[in-house]
Amino acid sequence: MHRDHQVFIDALHACRTVVLRFYSKEDGATLERTCAPMDFGPSRKATNKSDRYHFWDYDSDTQSHVLSLLPVQIVEIAPTGNRFDPAGIVTWSTASSPWFVRRDWGPCS
């Protein structure tokens, strides 16, 4: 787990965005993004099943806004005062693909 794990969890439960600083392997640099914390656990798509942080990247320049990072890639997770609406980012069935971290996001739980 990253040292800012509790910041991530608190923001997830409060539906608050975070400012994420992370090392991008693709860019070879540290990037900063505004994100919604989504989950913490293994990626269902990755071969490496290590736990990772999953974010909704509002600043993404690609079609996919899901950003999944191993703890070692994260430099900092800082809280913001801005709220997000889970219904605006959950685009799949949480019944068939449930969360690892329990939460009360209404129909998106």
Order of alpha helices (4+ residues) and beta strands (2+ residues): alpha-beta-beta-beta-beta-beta
